[in-house]
Amino acid sequence: MTQVSLTNIIAGARAGLLVSFPTDTVPALAAIPEKAALIFAAKQRSQDKPLILMAANAEDLWTYVKGDENEYKVWQELADKYWPGGLTLVLPASDRVPKVMNPTDPTTIGIRVPNSAIAQTILAQTGPLATTSANFSGQPPLQTMAEIEVQFPKVLTLEYQGEIPGVGVPSTVAKWTGINWQILRQGAIKLDISSDN
């Protein structure tokens, strides 16, 4: 049994182990950013599919991205509107982001604050974690902790009874192009971004 308590998930993540817990979209496979390679290995994920940096609040994430004053303002406006929630913003990465998070293009990083009390409780104590959906690459996201435990027997999975509260749909991904937003994936949040803002 690799299903463990909240305390053990937090301790495990801090110690550099792979963990899994529910979020507001689909359950996450997570590790501290420096150990992101573990996620790629476990998922058999191709190196050109970057991971998302998830945190308990926006303040924990802004130091991982870099932009000018106006850009920060635009990013913050969108974050204020949709976070916590199922929106991932892909922004220029600062030097704080370990290259293993996005091996093919370390210049950008996807960031998100989940609207999930469990995820926020964990992230508040571990700091930002490298995350992605819990599944083998190319397979649909797993929806229960029991399924995750079967597919990833070495991952510390949060002990969780019943239905996971997530919507079962991955986050919407919007990338900052330097002048506006480009939708890379429509997901949990229907984003209508006109190109004139």
C-alpha positions, 0 to 999 in steps of 0.5 A: 500500500502506497496510500499515505496520510497528508502529513506523509505526502508533504514529508515525502514531497519535501524529501524528493519523492514522487507523490500524487494528490487530487486537484481541482482538475485531474489528480496530479503526479508531483515532485519538487522542481529539482526532481522533475526528472522522476515524473518524466521517467514514471510517466514515460513522458517525452522531454518536449512536454513540459511540466506545470509548476503548481503552488498554493498561491500566485505570490509563490509563483511570480519569482519563477517567471520574468517579464517587464512591469506591463507584462506582470500587470497583464499576467496578474489580471488574468491570474486574479480572474481565474486563480485559484482554478483550472488555468495554466499560464505559460510564461517566460521562465526565470533562472529559478526554474530548474531546466529539468522542468522543461528540458526542450525549451527551458525558456518558458514555464507553465504555472497554476494555482489549483482551486482545491483545498487538499492541493493547496494544503499540500503546496502551502507546506511543500512550496511549488511543485512540478506537476502533471496529470497522473497517467502514462503519457498518451493515456487518459488522466487517471481519476481515482487514487486507487487507479493511480496506486495500481499504475504507479505503485512506487508513488506516494498516493494520498489516502482518499476515500470516495470520488475525487472532487476534480472536474476530470478535465485538464487545465486550460493552457494559455501561453504569453506570446509577448503581446497577447495570449495563445490558447494551447489547450482548451480545458477546464476553463473556457477562456475567451481572449480577444487579441486586442487586449 
